[in-house]
C-alpha cells in the first residue's frame, strides 16, 4: 500500500511456548481508524507493542512510517503516541507535572502552551494541580491521552483505552478521538468492546492470535449466514432447550435478558419459534427478526475458526 503508515507481514510473537500472534498481515493507511477487536488473549496488545517498537517480533517484518519498527524504535518514539492498557503515569505527580515530564522527555518545544491546550481539550484544566492518583479512572485515561499527544504524533496507538471507564466517559473519549482523526491523526485502537467497532473505518477481529476477519464494520456483518431472530421468553432454561430443537436453527446465544437465534432460512422462522416455545410451556414476550450485529458475527467466526476471512473493501 503506497499510503501505508503501518505494514506488518507474517508477524509472529511468541512468549516461550505460547504463540500470542500467528503470522499477522496488516496494513494501516494514513487517516484511518483501525479497531483491533477481540477478547483477552487475542493478541491485540502484543501487536500494538510491536508496532510501537516496544517489543521485538519473533518472526516477520513490521514497518512504521517507512522504517523498520524495531531497528528505528528510538526515532519512531518521537512520531508515535502510545496509550498503554494500564495507567502508566506517576501517581504522586500532579496533572501538570505528568504532562511536563513527557514534554521534556520528548524534547517538545513550547510545551507550556501545548500543555494548556491539551488539558483544556481533554477537560482536565480545572484539575491540573491534582495528583494523578486522586483522579477517577476516566480522568486518568484523559491525562494519559494528553501525555501521549504532547509531541503531536503522526500515529496514536491505544490499548483498551476505555476498559473500566463509565459509559459517559467512554462517549467523551471517543468524541475526542473523532476530533483528532478529523485533524489528520491515524488511530489504531485495541478494544474488547464490539460496540466501539462501529466507530472504526476498519475492524480486525482477532481470536487466539489469529485474524478472523478484516473489513469495514458494515461488510463484516454480511459475513453472517442466515437470519437472526431475537427472542424474549421465560423461563430461560426451558426456552434455551426449546429453541435448540426448532428445525433450521443453527445456534442459540444468550444476549443479556434475551436470546439471539440464528436460522438457515428466514421464511416462517418467527412462527416456528413462537409455536415451539408455546408448546414447551414458555411465556413468550416477543419474537422478532433483527439485523445481525458484530457480536453475532464474531461469535460465528470464532466457532468456525475464521473460515470467512475477508480483506478491506476497495
Buried (B, 14 or more C-beta within 10 A) or exposed (E): EEEBBBBBEEBBBBEEEEBBBBBBEBBBBBBBBBBBBBEEBBBBBBBBBBBBBBBEBBEBEBBBBEBEBBEBBEEBBEBBBBBBBEBEBEEEBBBBBBBBBBBEEBEBEEBEEBBBEBBEBBBBBEBBEBBBEEBEBBBBBBBBBBBBBBBEBBBBBBBBBBBEBEEEBBEBBBEBBEEBBEEEBBBBBBBBBBEBBEBBBBBBBBBBBBBBBBBBBEBBBEBBEBBBBBBBBEEEEBBBEBBEEBEBBBBBBEEEEBBBBBBEEEEEBBEBBBBBBEEBEBEBEEBEEEEBBBBBBBBBBBEEEBEBBBEBEE
